[in-house]
């Protein structure tokens, strides 16, 4: 399937975006481990989150769907999962496989986990290593560092883990295994990563302590099911925030979006580039801050993105490169080597695709340099089977003269099933 996009004049109005993907995943997993019913509203019905449901259904958890964006989970407690009769297939979801490995590490049964070709290339040793230190038995390809993986859980012991990377997936996997360890598990990160797991665990009754870049969790809590409202996903909002910010005269409001401080790096960067952004109607739901975000279009300028800011916007960097291409001056992105092990190597794929549109991009080992100020022109581009690359290139198409065509856009359904329909409210955008 192809997506055809033409240049937009301005981005004006109000939109809503789908539920947060990270929080939707965690609602499935922690709802399964809690006692009783967890009703989740504004759940993201994207392919990745549906993979999480499928895996836990295979382990004996009952799910119902009374409405389009509501799921009801009948949790069975920490020890309520049952051995799956078949392989657990996570599809394209790195969050599913890594977080689920932490849960499987504490089970008294055997499970095999795999995913699509992208998942089978992605590094799993960073999760398998600390889980083995806790007592789990994990094997697989390349000495258990790539899927398919075989996990035999057991009696776990708490550890003090110094993570070499600021990764919410690694941190969460160890925390979830820590639920099954007698005593206190400690995780220390070089920079603070997104904290949705910590917030939801605390909301459901876990004993957890967070201080700067350190998390401590006590094992064997009594988790209790509760209603969960999933805020709009700021990673999905980012595509439209960038499009509006880069077009002078635009005014866009995105309603009821998650504004967790560990995820709002995109707002900080756009403000640093000169965008006018306000947050209003702020609220807190199940521990997560939410609000409406309004952006006014303006002339953007280049900036430097590095260090502790990177974990707060790692998923938004592809679309940030589009803002950088539209801005005046130079934007430098460093400390983002993690981009190389996403659904695609997002440093290379964004450099290639923006280059087709006329942007000037230089790849670095851990980032890129974008020299803005060029006139973008429509071209035929590729998604590289990466949902964030596909949507970022579509946003670039809104800024480019003429027509832009992106091939193989089926991957967009992973995180934003209604993306093209939302985009069509601002410019000609059709599937061809």
C-alpha positions as CSV (number, residue, x, y, z in Angstrom):
1,X,0.0,0.0,0.0
2,X,1.2,3.5,-0.8
3,X,0.4,6.9,0.8
4,X,0.2,10.0,-1.4
5,X,0.6,13.3,0.3
6,X,0.5,16.9,-1.2
7,X,1.8,20.1,0.3
8,X,-0.4,21.8,3.0
9,X,-1.0,25.5,3.4
10,X,-1.4,25.4,7.2
11,X,-2.4,23.1,10.0
12,X,-5.3,24.6,11.9
13,X,-7.9,23.1,14.2
14,X,-8.3,20.5,16.9
15,X,-7.5,16.8,16.8
16,X,-7.3,13.8,19.1
17,X,-4.7,11.1,18.8
18,X,-4.9,7.4,19.7
19,X,-4.1,6.1,23.2
20,X,-0.5,5.9,24.3
21,X,1.1,2.8,23.1
22,X,3.5,2.4,26.0
23,X,0.7,2.7,28.6
24,X,-1.6,0.4,26.6
25,X,1.0,-2.3,26.7
26,X,1.6,-1.9,30.4
27,X,-2.2,-1.9,31.1
28,X,-2.4,-5.4,29.4
29,X,0.5,-6.9,31.3
30,X,-0.1,-5.4,34.7
31,X,-3.9,-5.9,34.4
32,X,-3.1,-9.6,33.8
33,X,-1.0,-9.7,37.0
34,X,-3.4,-7.9,39.2
35,X,-6.2,-9.5,41.1
36,X,-9.7,-8.8,39.7
37,X,-10.9,-6.6,36.8
38,X,-9.0,-3.8,35.1
39,X,-11.1,-1.8,32.6
40,X,-8.9,0.2,30.2
41,X,-10.4,3.1,28.2
42,X,-8.9,4.8,25.2
43,X,-6.8,1.7,24.6
44,X,-4.7,1.8,21.5
45,X,-6.1,-0.9,19.1
46,X,-2.9,-0.9,17.1
47,X,-1.1,-4.0,16.0
48,X,1.6,-3.9,18.6
49,X,-0.8,-3.7,21.6
50,X,-3.0,-6.4,20.1
51,X,0.1,-8.6,20.0
52,X,0.4,-8.1,23.8
53,X,-3.2,-9.1,24.3
54,X,-2.7,-12.2,22.1
55,X,0.4,-13.3,24.1
56,X,-1.4,-13.0,27.5
57,X,-4.5,-14.6,26.1
58,X,-2.3,-17.6,25.3
59,X,-1.3,-17.7,29.0
60,X,-4.8,-18.0,30.2
61,X,-5.9,-14.3,30.6
62,X,-9.5,-13.4,29.5
63,X,-10.0,-10.2,27.6
64,X,-13.3,-8.6,26.4
65,X,-13.9,-5.6,24.2
66,X,-17.3,-4.0,24.9
67,X,-16.5,-0.9,22.8
68,X,-14.0,0.1,20.1
69,X,-11.4,1.6,22.5
70,X,-12.2,-0.3,25.7
71,X,-10.8,-3.6,26.9
72,X,-11.6,-5.4,30.1
73,X,-9.0,-7.7,31.6
74,X,-9.8,-10.4,34.1
75,X,-6.5,-10.5,36.1
76,X,-5.4,-13.6,37.9
77,X,-2.7,-12.3,40.2
78,X,1.1,-12.7,40.0
79,X,0.9,-16.5,39.9
80,X,-2.2,-16.8,37.7
81,X,-0.6,-17.2,34.3
82,X,-0.5,-20.7,32.7
83,X,2.0,-22.3,30.4
84,X,1.3,-21.5,26.8
85,X,0.6,-24.4,24.4
86,X,2.1,-22.5,21.5
87,X,4.9,-20.0,20.7
88,X,4.3,-16.5,21.9
89,X,4.5,-14.2,18.8
90,X,5.0,-10.5,19.5
91,X,4.8,-9.5,15.9
92,X,6.7,-6.2,15.5
93,X,6.5,-5.2,19.2
94,X,9.8,-4.7,21.0
95,X,7.9,-3.5,24.1
96,X,5.9,-6.8,24.2
97,X,8.9,-9.1,24.0
98,X,11.2,-7.2,26.4
99,X,8.7,-6.5,29.1
100,X,7.1,-10.0,28.8
101,X,10.5,-11.6,29.2
102,X,10.7,-10.0,32.7
103,X,7.3,-11.5,33.6
104,X,8.2,-14.9,32.1
105,X,11.4,-15.0,34.2
106,X,9.3,-15.3,37.3
107,X,7.0,-18.1,36.1
108,X,7.2,-21.8,37.0
109,X,6.8,-22.8,33.3
110,X,8.5,-22.8,30.0
111,X,7.7,-20.4,27.1
112,X,9.2,-19.7,23.6
113,X,9.0,-16.1,22.3
114,X,9.6,-14.8,18.8
115,X,8.4,-12.0,16.5
116,X,8.7,-10.7,12.9
117,X,12.0,-10.3,11.0
118,X,12.6,-6.9,12.6
119,X,12.2,-8.3,16.2
120,X,14.5,-11.2,15.3
121,X,17.3,-8.7,14.5
122,X,16.9,-6.5,17.6
123,X,19.2,-6.9,20.6
124,X,17.6,-8.9,23.5
125,X,20.8,-9.6,25.4
126,X,20.5,-6.4,27.3
127,X,17.3,-7.8,28.9
128,X,18.3,-11.5,29.1
129,X,21.6,-10.7,30.9
130,X,20.1,-9.2,34.1
131,X,17.2,-11.7,34.1
132,X,19.8,-14.5,34.1
133,X,21.5,-12.8,37.0
134,X,18.2,-13.0,38.8
135,X,17.9,-16.8,38.2
136,X,16.0,-17.2,35.0
137,X,17.1,-19.6,32.3
138,X,17.1,-17.9,28.9
139,X,18.5,-19.3,25.6
140,X,18.1,-18.5,21.9
141,X,19.9,-17.4,18.8
142,X,23.4,-15.9,19.2
143,X,23.8,-17.2,22.8
144,X,20.4,-16.0,23.8
145,X,20.8,-12.4,22.5
146,X,18.3,-12.5,19.7
147,X,14.8,-14.1,19.2
148,X,13.4,-16.7,19.1
149,X,14.1,-17.1,22.8
150,X,13.3,-19.9,25.2
151,X,12.5,-18.8,28.7
152,X,12.2,-21.1,31.7
153,X,11.4,-19.1,34.8
154,X,11.9,-20.0,38.4
155,X,12.7,-18.7,41.8
156,X,14.2,-15.3,41.3
157,X,16.6,-13.3,43.6
158,X,16.7,-9.5,43.8
159,X,19.7,-7.7,42.2
160,X,21.2,-4.3,42.0
161,X,21.4,-3.6,38.3
162,X,23.3,-0.8,36.7
163,X,21.8,-0.5,33.2
164,X,24.4,0.5,30.5
165,X,21.6,2.3,28.6
166,X,18.7,4.6,29.5
167,X,16.0,2.2,28.3
168,X,12.5,2.0,29.7
169,X,12.1,-1.5,28.2
170,X,15.3,-2.8,29.9
171,X,14.4,-1.1,33.2
172,X,10.8,-2.4,33.0
173,X,11.8,-6.0,32.3
174,X,14.0,-6.0,35.4
175,X,11.2,-4.3,37.5
176,X,8.6,-6.8,36.4
177,X,11.0,-9.7,37.2
178,X,11.5,-8.0,40.6
179,X,7.8,-8.5,41.3
180,X,8.7,-12.2,41.7
181,X,11.9,-11.8,43.7
182,X,11.8,-12.0,47.5
183,X,13.3,-8.7,48.7
184,X,14.2,-5.4,47.0
185,X,15.4,-5.0,43.4
186,X,17.3,-1.9,42.4
187,X,17.8,-0.5,38.9
188,X,20.1,2.4,38.2
189,X,20.2,4.2,34.8
190,X,22.7,6.6,33.3
191,X,19.8,9.0,32.5
192,X,16.1,8.7,33.5
193,X,14.0,6.9,30.9
194,X,10.2,7.0,30.6
195,X,8.5,5.9,33.8
196,X,5.1,4.5,32.8
197,X,5.8,1.1,34.4
198,X,6.7,2.8,37.8
199,X,3.5,4.9,37.7
200,X,1.2,2.0,36.8
201,X,2.8,-0.4,39.3
202,X,2.3,2.2,42.1
203,X,-1.3,2.8,41.0
204,X,-2.1,-0.9,41.2
205,X,-0.5,-1.3,44.6
206,X,3.2,-2.1,44.3
207,X,5.8,-0.8,46.7
208,X,8.1,1.2,44.6
209,X,10.5,4.0,45.3
210,X,11.9,6.4,42.6
211,X,14.7,8.8,43.1
212,X,16.5,10.5,40.2
213,X,17.8,7.7,38.0
214,X,17.2,4.9,40.6
215,X,14.2,2.7,41.0
216,X,13.6,0.3,43.9
217,X,10.8,-2.3,43.9
218,X,9.8,-4.8,46.6
219,X,8.9,-8.3,45.5
220,X,5.6,-10.2,45.9
221,X,3.2,-7.2,46.1
222,X,-0.6,-7.7,46.0
223,X,-1.6,-5.9,42.8
224,X,-5.3,-5.0,42.5
225,X,-7.2,-4.3,39.3
226,X,-8.5,-0.7,38.8
227,X,-9.9,1.4,36.0
228,X,-7.1,2.8,33.7
229,X,-7.6,5.7,31.3
230,X,-4.9,5.8,28.6
231,X,-3.9,9.4,27.6
232,X,-3.4,10.3,24.0
233,X,0.1,9.3,22.8
234,X,2.5,12.2,22.6
235,X,4.6,10.2,20.1
236,X,1.6,10.2,17.8
237,X,0.8,13.9,18.5
238,X,4.4,14.7,17.6
239,X,3.8,14.3,13.9
240,X,1.1,17.0,13.9
241,X,2.9,19.2,16.4
242,X,5.9,19.3,14.1
243,X,3.8,19.9,11.0
244,X,2.0,22.9,12.6
245,X,5.1,24.3,14.2
246,X,6.9,24.4,10.9
247,X,4.1,26.3,9.0
248,X,3.8,29.9,10.0
249,X,0.1,30.8,10.4
250,X,-0.8,27.4,11.7
251,X,-2.7,26.9,15.0
252,X,-3.3,23.3,16.2
253,X,-4.6,21.9,19.5
254,X,-4.1,18.2,20.3
255,X,-6.6,17.2,23.0
256,X,-5.9,15.2,26.2
257,X,-2.4,14.1,25.5
258,X,0.0,12.5,28.0
259,X,2.5,15.1,29.2
260,X,4.6,12.8,31.4
261,X,7.9,14.7,31.9
262,X,9.9,11.7,30.8
263,X,8.1,12.0,27.4
264,X,7.9,15.7,26.7
265,X,11.3,16.2,25.1
266,X,9.6,16.9,21.8
267,X,8.0,20.0,23.4
268,X,11.3,21.2,24.8
269,X,13.0,20.8,21.4
270,X,10.3,22.6,19.4
271,X,10.3,25.4,21.9
272,X,14.1,25.6,21.6
273,X,13.6,25.8,17.8
274,X,11.3,28.8,18.3
275,X,7.9,27.2,18.3
276,X,5.1,28.7,20.4
277,X,3.6,25.9,22.5
278,X,1.2,26.1,25.5
279,X,-0.3,23.4,27.6
280,X,-3.7,23.8,29.2
281,X,-6.6,21.9,30.8
282,X,-4.0,19.8,32.8
283,X,-5.2,16.8,34.7
284,X,-3.8,13.5,36.3
285,X,-5.3,10.1,35.4
286,X,-4.0,6.9,37.1
287,X,-0.8,8.7,38.0
288,X,-0.2,10.1,34.5
289,X,-0.4,13.8,33.7
290,X,-2.5,14.8,30.7
291,X,-3.3,18.1,29.0
292,X,-4.3,19.9,25.8
293,X,-1.3,21.0,23.7
294,X,-1.6,24.1,21.4
295,X,1.1,25.0,18.9
296,X,1.4,28.1,16.8
297,X,3.3,27.9,13.5
298,X,6.5,30.0,13.3
299,X,9.9,30.3,11.7
300,X,12.0,27.5,13.2
301,X,15.7,27.6,13.8
302,X,18.3,24.8,14.3
303,X,19.2,23.4,17.7
304,X,21.4,20.8,19.5
305,X,19.8,17.7,20.8
306,X,21.9,15.5,23.1
307,X,22.6,13.9,26.5
308,X,19.8,13.4,29.0
309,X,17.2,14.9,26.5
310,X,17.6,11.9,24.2
311,X,15.7,9.2,26.3
312,X,12.8,11.7,26.6
313,X,12.3,11.9,22.8
314,X,13.9,8.8,21.3
315,X,10.8,7.8,19.4
316,X,10.2,11.4,18.1
317,X,13.6,11.9,16.6
318,X,12.5,10.8,13.1
319,X,9.9,13.6,12.9
320,X,12.3,16.0,14.6
321,X,14.6,15.6,11.7
322,X,11.7,16.9,9.5
323,X,11.4,20.0,11.7
324,X,15.2,20.4,11.4
325,X,15.0,20.2,7.6
326,X,12.4,23.0,7.6
327,X,14.3,25.2,10.0
328,X,16.9,27.8,9.3
329,X,20.5,26.9,10.4
330,X,21.9,23.6,11.6
331,X,20.5,21.0,13.9
332,X,22.9,18.5,15.5
333,X,21.6,15.2,17.1
334,X,24.1,13.3,19.3
335,X,24.0,10.4,21.8
336,X,21.2,8.7,19.8
337,X,22.9,5.4,18.8
338,X,19.8,3.6,20.1
339,X,18.1,4.7,16.9
340,X,20.1,2.1,15.0
341,X,18.3,-0.8,16.7
342,X,14.7,0.3,16.3
343,X,12.3,-1.1,13.7
344,X,14.9,0.2,11.2
345,X,18.2,2.0,11.6
346,X,16.4,5.4,11.9
347,X,19.6,7.4,11.5
348,X,20.2,5.9,8.0
349,X,16.6,5.6,6.9
350,X,15.7,9.2,7.8
351,X,18.9,10.5,6.2
352,X,18.1,8.6,3.0
353,X,14.4,9.5,2.8
354,X,14.9,13.2,3.6
355,X,17.7,13.3,1.1
356,X,15.2,12.2,-1.6
357,X,13.1,15.3,-0.7
358,X,16.1,17.6,-1.0
359,X,17.2,17.9,2.7
360,X,20.9,18.0,3.6
361,X,21.6,15.3,6.2
362,X,25.0,14.0,7.3
363,X,25.0,10.7,9.3
364,X,27.0,10.5,12.5
365,X,27.9,7.3,14.5
366,X,25.3,8.4,17.2
367,X,23.1,10.8,15.4
368,X,23.1,13.2,12.5
369,X,23.6,16.8,11.3
370,X,20.7,18.4,9.4
371,X,21.4,21.7,7.5
372,X,18.0,23.4,7.2
373,X,16.8,26.0,4.9
374,X,16.4,23.9,1.8
375,X,13.2,23.8,-0.3
376,X,11.8,20.4,0.0
377,X,10.4,18.8,-3.2
378,X,8.0,15.8,-3.4
379,X,9.5,12.4,-4.2
380,X,8.9,8.7,-4.1
381,X,10.0,7.4,-0.7
382,X,10.1,4.2,1.3
383,X,8.8,3.3,4.8
384,X,11.5,0.7,5.4
385,X,8.6,-1.1,7.2
386,X,9.0,1.4,10.1
387,X,5.9,3.1,11.2
388,X,7.6,6.2,12.6
389,X,9.7,6.6,9.4
390,X,6.6,6.3,7.2
391,X,4.7,9.0,9.2
392,X,7.7,11.3,9.4
393,X,8.1,11.2,5.7
394,X,4.4,11.9,5.3
395,X,4.9,15.0,7.5
396,X,7.8,16.0,5.3
397,X,5.4,15.6,2.3
398,X,3.1,18.3,3.9
399,X,6.1,20.7,3.7
400,X,7.3,19.7,0.3
401,X,6.3,21.2,-3.0
402,X,4.4,18.9,-5.2
403,X,3.5,15.3,-4.4
404,X,5.2,12.8,-2.1
405,X,4.5,9.1,-2.3
406,X,5.5,6.7,0.5
407,X,5.6,3.0,-0.3
408,X,4.7,0.1,2.0
409,X,2.8,2.1,4.7
410,X,0.9,-0.8,6.2
411,X,3.3,-0.5,9.1
412,X,1.5,2.7,10.2
413,X,-1.3,0.6,11.8
414,X,1.3,-0.5,14.5
415,X,0.8,2.8,16.4
416,X,-1.6,5.1,14.6
417,X,-4.3,3.3,12.7
418,X,-6.1,6.6,11.7
419,X,-3.1,8.6,10.7
420,X,-3.9,9.1,7.1
421,X,-7.5,10.1,7.9
422,X,-6.3,12.7,10.4
423,X,-3.7,14.0,7.9
424,X,-6.4,14.3,5.2
425,X,-8.0,17.0,7.3
426,X,-5.2,19.3,6.4
427,X,-4.0,18.3,2.9
428,X,-4.8,15.9,0.1
429,X,-3.7,12.5,1.5
430,X,-4.9,9.3,0.0
431,X,-4.0,5.6,-0.1
432,X,-3.1,4.5,-3.6
